[in-house]
């Protein structure tokens, strides 16, 4: 089945402009059972994008973050291609008026990612990649830049909250990098890494709808990643995954060496 990337990008961009931006800082948030946030913007984007995707590609199925885990598990086991959507990655940022959030869409086919789109509506930056082509940003080729940096000079994107306490304490004590950030949108983190806006990455636990599209784009841009166990990051399953990444091979080897990871 053929997928018109331009049409897909238009679906996501239009949904962001018409459903997300008018609600930015103007919506109430509520807590979900897992402690994360939910807004009416999440639900509006998911409903709209699902309807449009299934209208244009009726031989696919749709998995959204705002579904029950039972529904998600059933959909992931489908033999049909699966759209995997995070309608608002960075909900707490969105509700608080922090300008760092995105819509993230991946297409899974036969248990692997074959297409990814991440759109940041505030910067009007649309990151995309497909299995047949490389990564792009607003239609221009995207290549993760060789940093030329030693680990001690790198800027790190690290989510401390989900790391094992021992590792978090070691990072603080030893400071293997030059500086550290944590922005609050996994999908966008991977895309910023691909742009060279940071150099190394570490996250203790993210869901398939958080990382599938962003990590795919990052990988197609030439970046390197694995889990803390040294496994390939993507698996076609609901279980959350840890994430380790770097913009180039030399820095990646130094980073996983410091973390004592043997990449598989």
Residue pairs with C-beta under 8 A, 6 or more apart in sequence:
1 57
1 59
1 60
1 81
3 57
3 107
3 115
3 130
5 115
5 117
5 128
5 130
7 56
8 105
8 115
8 117
8 128
9 117
9 119
9 126
9 128
11 49
11 52
11 53
11 56
12 49
12 103
12 105
12 117
12 119
12 126
13 119
13 121
13 126
15 45
15 48
15 49
15 52
15 103
16 45
16 103
16 119
16 121
17 121
19 41
19 44
19 45
19 48
20 41
20 45
20 88
20 94
20 101
20 103
20 121
21 121
21 122
23 39
23 40
23 41
23 44
24 94
24 97
24 122
25 94
25 95
25 96
25 97
27 39
27 40
27 41
27 94
27 95
28 39
28 40
28 95
29 37
29 38
29 39
29 91
29 92
29 95
30 37
30 38
30 39
31 37
31 38
32 38
36 91
36 92
37 91
37 92
37 95
38 66
38 91
39 88
39 91
39 94
39 95
41 87
41 88
41 91
41 94
42 65
42 66
42 87
42 88
42 91
43 66
43 87
44 87
45 87
45 88
45 103
46 64
46 65
46 66
46 85
46 87
49 85
49 87
49 103
49 105
50 62
50 64
50 83
50 85
53 60
53 62
53 83
54 60
54 62
57 81
59 80
59 81
60 80
60 81
60 82
60 83
60 107
61 75
61 78
61 80
61 81
61 82
61 83
62 75
62 82
62 83
62 85
63 71
63 72
63 75
63 76
63 82
63 83
63 84
63 85
63 209
64 85
64 86
64 87
64 209
65 85
65 86
65 87
65 207
65 209
66 87
67 75
69 238
72 238
73 238
75 82
76 82
76 108
76 208
76 236
76 237
76 238
81 107
81 108
81 109
81 114
82 107
82 108
82 109
83 105
83 106
83 107
83 108
84 105
84 106
84 107
84 108
84 208
84 209
84 212
84 213
85 103
85 104
85 105
85 106
85 209
86 103
86 104
86 105
86 187
86 209
86 210
86 213
87 103
88 94
88 101
88 102
88 103
89 101
89 102
89 103
89 104
89 118
89 185
89 186
89 187
89 188
89 209
89 210
90 98
90 100
90 101
90 102
90 183
90 184
90 185
90 188
91 101
92 98
92 184
93 99
93 100
93 101
93 183
93 184
93 185
94 101
98 184
99 122
100 183
100 184
100 185
100 188
101 120
101 122
101 184
101 185
101 188
102 118
102 119
102 120
102 121
102 185
102 187
102 188
102 191
103 117
103 118
103 119
103 121
104 116
104 117
104 118
104 187
104 209
104 210
104 212
104 213
104 214
105 116
105 117
105 118
105 213
106 113
106 115
106 116
106 117
106 209
106 212
106 213
106 216
107 113
107 114
107 115
107 116
108 114
108 212
108 236
111 236
112 234
112 236
113 131
113 212
113 213
113 216
113 234
114 130
114 131
115 128
115 129
115 130
115 131
115 216
116 127
116 128
116 129
116 130
116 212
116 213
116 214
116 216
116 217
116 220
117 126
117 127
117 128
117 213
118 126
118 127
118 128
118 187
118 188
118 190
118 191
118 213
118 214
118 217
119 125
119 126
119 127
120 126
120 127
120 188
120 191
124 138
125 137
125 138
125 191
126 137
126 138
126 139
127 135
127 136
127 137
127 142
127 191
127 194
127 214
127 217
128 135
128 136
128 137
128 217
129 135
129 136
129 142
129 216
129 217
129 219
129 220
129 221
130 220
133 220
134 141
134 142
134 143
134 220
134 221
135 141
135 142
135 143
135 194
135 217
135 218
135 220
135 221
136 142
137 191
137 195
142 194
142 195
142 217
142 221
143 221
143 222
144 193
144 194
144 195
144 196
144 218
144 221
144 222
144 223
144 247
144 248
145 196
145 247
145 248
146 247
146 248
146 250
147 154
147 196
147 199
147 246
147 247
147 248
147 250
147 251
149 199
149 251
150 254
151 176
151 177
151 200
151 251
151 254
151 255
151 258
152 176
152 177
152 178
153 177
153 178
154 177
154 178
154 198
154 199
154 200
154 246
154 251
154 255
155 177
155 178
155 179
155 180
155 181
155 198
155 199
155 200
156 177
156 179
156 180
156 181
156 198
156 199
156 200
156 201
156 202
157 180
157 181
157 182
157 183
157 189
157 192
157 193
157 198
157 200
157 201
157 202
158 171
158 180
158 181
158 182
158 201
158 202
158 203
159 182
159 202
159 203
159 204
160 168
160 171
160 182
161 204
162 203
162 204
162 205
162 206
163 171
163 202
163 204
164 204
167 259
171 180
176 258
177 199
177 200
181 198
183 189
183 192
186 203
186 206
186 210
186 211
186 214
186 243
187 210
187 211
187 213
187 214
188 214
189 198
189 201
189 203
189 214
190 201
190 211
190 214
190 215
190 217
190 218
190 223
190 245
191 214
191 217
191 218
192 198
193 199
193 201
193 218
193 223
193 245
193 247
194 217
194 218
194 221
194 223
194 247
196 247
199 246
199 247
199 251
200 245
200 246
200 247
200 251
200 252
200 255
201 225
201 243
201 244
201 245
201 246
202 243
202 244
202 245
202 259
203 211
203 242
203 243
204 228
204 242
205 240
205 241
205 242
206 240
206 241
206 242
206 243
207 238
207 240
208 234
208 236
208 237
208 238
208 241
211 233
211 234
211 241
211 243
212 234
215 225
215 233
215 234
215 243
215 245
216 234
218 225
218 245
219 225
222 248
223 245
223 246
223 247
223 248
224 245
224 246
224 247
224 248
224 249
224 252
225 233
225 243
225 244
225 245
225 246
225 252
226 232
226 233
226 244
226 256
226 261
226 263
226 264
227 233
227 241
227 242
227 243
227 244
228 242
228 244
228 259
228 261
229 242
229 261
230 256
230 261
230 262
230 263
230 264
231 264
232 264
233 241
233 243
234 241
235 241
244 255
244 256
244 259
244 261
245 252
246 252
246 254
246 255
256 262
256 263
